[in-house]
């Protein structure tokens, strides 16, 4: 049932379990394999802050009851921003220990990790699947969020970690470009479709003077822009490294 205020701060399974579990897992790894550099700890703090925004602020309630744009913002945090910072927060010794497990070596292979992230993104945005998750917020929505975060970890791993395989700078350039090129159509499609595609949000109470179509257009444009900025920044970093290694800089 929708709360009286759309700007409600609420606690549920996501908020009460996910962030503490992530923090405890990181503390365990740090205690076992040694403290990482300060900048890595700062990355982890940033990831926790983003998860707190996604789950502990009105973004959570707005996204699950009112606005597609807020839900897509939450999904972007879970599938891209927070996972990137989590992977960056892991020291080489932690990454090396994690990569000893055969399943992890397979899951983080570029030809597995990137398709898993892309398939997850597109499947959860199929209208029937998306609407079903929003109508089953005690079960399916938690699975959706877990899938976003898990495949986000996999997607970023080959780009920023050297275990279990160290990709060349050129391979990382190609990987980042492929991630952007293959993910971009989803946001652009949502921004350009002539009618709302998600029944849940079409029937939701309206806020901020946004129609269901305007909300969808804003959501798609925001998603496409965010991916362009983040993935282009990573692409540019590795492209510069590639040029340096080739003696062009």
C-alpha positions as CSV (number, residue, x, y, z in Angstrom):
1,X,0.0,0.0,0.0
2,X,1.4,3.4,-1.0
3,X,2.4,5.6,2.0
4,X,0.6,8.9,2.7
5,X,3.7,10.8,1.8
6,X,5.6,9.9,-1.4
7,X,8.8,11.1,0.3
8,X,8.7,8.4,3.0
9,X,11.9,7.0,4.5
10,X,11.3,3.3,5.0
11,X,13.1,0.1,6.0
12,X,12.6,-3.2,4.4
13,X,14.6,-6.4,3.6
14,X,17.0,-4.5,1.3
15,X,17.7,-1.7,3.7
16,X,18.0,-3.8,6.8
17,X,20.2,-6.6,5.4
18,X,22.1,-5.6,2.3
19,X,24.2,-2.8,3.6
20,X,25.2,-4.4,7.0
21,X,26.1,-7.7,5.2
22,X,28.3,-5.8,2.6
23,X,30.1,-3.9,5.3
24,X,30.7,-7.1,7.5
25,X,31.9,-9.0,4.4
26,X,34.4,-6.2,3.6
27,X,35.6,-6.0,7.2
28,X,36.1,-9.8,7.2
29,X,38.2,-9.6,4.0
30,X,40.3,-6.7,5.3
31,X,40.9,-8.5,8.6
32,X,42.0,-11.6,6.9
33,X,44.1,-10.2,4.0
34,X,45.2,-6.9,5.4
35,X,44.1,-3.4,5.0
36,X,44.0,-1.9,1.5
37,X,45.3,1.5,0.5
38,X,43.3,4.5,1.9
39,X,41.9,5.3,-1.5
40,X,40.4,1.8,-1.7
41,X,38.8,2.3,1.7
42,X,37.4,5.6,0.4
43,X,35.9,3.7,-2.6
44,X,34.2,1.3,-0.3
45,X,32.8,4.1,1.8
46,X,31.5,5.7,-1.4
47,X,29.8,2.4,-2.3
48,X,28.1,2.2,1.1
49,X,27.0,5.8,0.8
50,X,25.4,5.1,-2.6
51,X,23.7,2.0,-1.3
52,X,22.3,4.1,1.5
53,X,21.0,6.6,-1.0
54,X,19.4,3.8,-3.0
55,X,17.8,2.1,0.0
56,X,17.5,4.5,2.9
57,X,16.3,7.7,1.3
58,X,13.0,8.6,-0.5
59,X,14.6,7.5,-3.7
60,X,13.6,3.9,-2.7
61,X,9.9,4.7,-2.0
62,X,9.5,7.0,-5.0
63,X,11.0,4.4,-7.3
64,X,8.9,1.5,-6.0
65,X,5.6,3.4,-6.0
66,X,5.6,6.5,-8.1
67,X,8.3,7.2,-10.7
68,X,10.1,5.1,-13.2
69,X,12.9,7.7,-13.3
70,X,13.6,7.2,-9.6
71,X,13.5,3.4,-10.0
72,X,16.0,3.6,-12.8
73,X,18.2,5.8,-10.7
74,X,18.1,3.1,-8.0
75,X,18.9,0.4,-10.5
76,X,21.8,2.4,-12.0
77,X,23.3,2.8,-8.5
78,X,22.9,-1.0,-7.9
79,X,24.1,-2.2,-11.3
80,X,26.9,0.3,-12.0
81,X,28.0,2.9,-9.5
82,X,28.1,0.9,-6.3
83,X,29.6,-2.3,-7.9
84,X,32.4,-0.2,-9.5
85,X,33.4,1.3,-6.2
86,X,33.2,-2.1,-4.4
87,X,35.5,-3.7,-7.0
88,X,37.9,-0.8,-6.8
89,X,37.9,-1.1,-3.0
90,X,39.4,-4.6,-3.1
91,X,43.1,-4.9,-2.7
92,X,45.2,-7.1,-5.0
93,X,45.6,-9.7,-2.1
94,X,41.8,-9.8,-1.7
95,X,41.2,-10.1,-5.4
96,X,43.9,-12.8,-5.6
97,X,42.3,-14.9,-2.8
98,X,38.8,-14.5,-4.3
99,X,40.1,-15.6,-7.7
100,X,41.4,-18.9,-6.4
101,X,37.8,-20.3,-6.6
102,X,37.2,-21.8,-10.0
103,X,33.6,-20.6,-10.3
104,X,34.8,-17.0,-9.8
105,X,37.5,-17.4,-12.4
106,X,34.9,-18.5,-14.9
107,X,32.3,-15.9,-13.9
108,X,34.7,-13.0,-14.2
109,X,35.9,-14.0,-17.7
110,X,35.1,-11.0,-20.0
111,X,33.1,-13.2,-22.3
112,X,30.9,-14.3,-19.4
113,X,30.8,-11.2,-17.1
114,X,29.8,-8.6,-19.8
115,X,27.0,-10.8,-21.4
116,X,25.7,-11.6,-17.9
117,X,25.4,-7.9,-17.0
118,X,23.8,-7.0,-20.4
119,X,21.3,-9.9,-20.3
120,X,20.3,-9.1,-16.7
121,X,19.7,-5.5,-17.6
122,X,17.6,-6.2,-20.6
123,X,15.6,-9.1,-19.1
124,X,14.6,-7.1,-16.0
125,X,13.4,-4.3,-18.3
126,X,11.0,-6.4,-20.3
127,X,7.7,-4.8,-19.4
128,X,6.0,-8.0,-18.1
129,X,9.0,-8.8,-15.9
130,X,9.5,-5.2,-14.7
131,X,5.8,-4.9,-13.8
132,X,5.8,-8.3,-12.1
133,X,8.8,-7.3,-9.9
134,X,7.1,-4.1,-8.8
135,X,3.9,-5.9,-8.0
136,X,5.8,-8.5,-5.9
137,X,7.9,-6.2,-3.7
138,X,8.3,-8.8,-1.0
139,X,10.1,-11.2,-3.3
140,X,10.8,-10.5,-6.9
141,X,12.0,-6.9,-6.4
142,X,14.7,-8.3,-4.0
143,X,15.8,-10.8,-6.6
144,X,16.0,-8.0,-9.2
145,X,18.2,-5.8,-6.9
146,X,20.5,-8.7,-6.1
147,X,20.9,-9.6,-9.8
148,X,21.8,-6.0,-10.6
149,X,24.4,-5.8,-7.9
150,X,25.9,-9.2,-8.5
151,X,26.2,-8.8,-12.3
152,X,27.5,-5.3,-11.8
153,X,30.4,-6.7,-9.7
154,X,31.1,-9.2,-12.5
155,X,31.0,-6.6,-15.2
156,X,33.5,-4.3,-13.6
157,X,35.9,-6.9,-12.4
158,X,37.8,-7.5,-15.6
159,X,38.2,-3.7,-16.1
160,X,39.7,-2.8,-12.7
161,X,41.2,-6.0,-11.3
162,X,44.2,-8.0,-12.5
163,X,43.1,-11.3,-11.0
164,X,42.4,-14.0,-12.1
165,X,43.6,-12.6,-15.5
166,X,45.3,-9.4,-16.4
167,X,43.8,-7.9,-19.5
168,X,45.9,-5.6,-21.6
169,X,45.0,-1.9,-21.8
170,X,43.8,-2.4,-25.4
171,X,41.5,-5.3,-24.3
172,X,40.1,-3.1,-21.5
173,X,39.5,-0.3,-24.0
174,X,37.5,-2.7,-26.2
175,X,35.6,-4.1,-23.2
176,X,34.5,-0.6,-22.0
177,X,33.5,0.4,-25.5
178,X,31.5,-2.8,-26.0
179,X,29.7,-2.3,-22.6
180,X,28.6,1.2,-23.6
181,X,27.7,0.3,-27.2
182,X,25.6,-2.7,-26.2
183,X,23.9,-1.1,-23.1
184,X,23.1,2.3,-24.6
185,X,20.1,1.1,-26.7
186,X,18.0,0.3,-23.6
187,X,18.1,3.9,-22.3
188,X,17.7,5.4,-25.7
189,X,14.7,3.1,-26.4
190,X,12.9,4.2,-23.3
191,X,13.6,7.8,-24.1
192,X,12.2,7.6,-27.6
193,X,9.2,5.3,-27.3
194,X,6.0,7.1,-28.1
195,X,4.0,5.6,-25.3
196,X,4.6,4.3,-21.7
197,X,5.5,0.6,-21.7
198,X,5.2,-0.2,-18.0
199,X,1.6,-0.5,-16.8
200,X,2.6,-0.2,-13.1
201,X,3.9,3.4,-13.6
202,X,1.1,4.3,-16.0
203,X,-1.3,3.6,-13.2
204,X,0.8,5.1,-10.4
205,X,0.0,8.5,-8.8
206,X,1.6,11.3,-10.7
207,X,4.2,13.6,-9.1
208,X,6.1,16.8,-10.1
209,X,3.7,17.4,-13.1
210,X,5.3,14.4,-15.0
211,X,3.0,12.3,-17.2
212,X,3.8,8.6,-17.4
213,X,5.4,9.2,-20.8
214,X,7.5,12.2,-19.6
215,X,8.7,10.2,-16.6
216,X,9.7,7.4,-19.0
217,X,11.5,9.8,-21.3
218,X,13.4,11.3,-18.4
219,X,14.3,7.9,-17.1
220,X,15.6,6.7,-20.4
221,X,17.6,9.9,-21.1
222,X,19.1,9.8,-17.6
223,X,20.1,6.2,-18.0
224,X,21.7,6.7,-21.4
225,X,23.5,9.9,-20.2
226,X,24.8,8.2,-17.1
227,X,26.2,5.2,-18.9
228,X,27.8,7.5,-21.5
229,X,29.6,9.5,-18.8
230,X,30.7,6.6,-16.6
231,X,31.7,4.2,-19.3
232,X,33.3,6.9,-21.4
233,X,35.4,8.0,-18.4
234,X,36.6,4.4,-17.9
235,X,37.2,4.0,-21.7
236,X,39.2,7.2,-21.8
237,X,41.4,6.1,-18.8
238,X,42.3,2.8,-20.4
239,X,42.7,4.4,-23.9
240,X,45.2,6.8,-22.5
241,X,47.0,3.9,-20.8
242,X,47.0,2.1,-24.1
243,X,48.5,5.1,-26.0
244,X,51.1,5.5,-23.3
245,X,52.1,1.8,-23.5
246,X,52.4,2.0,-27.2
247,X,54.6,5.1,-27.0
248,X,52.1,7.5,-28.5
249,X,52.1,9.7,-25.4
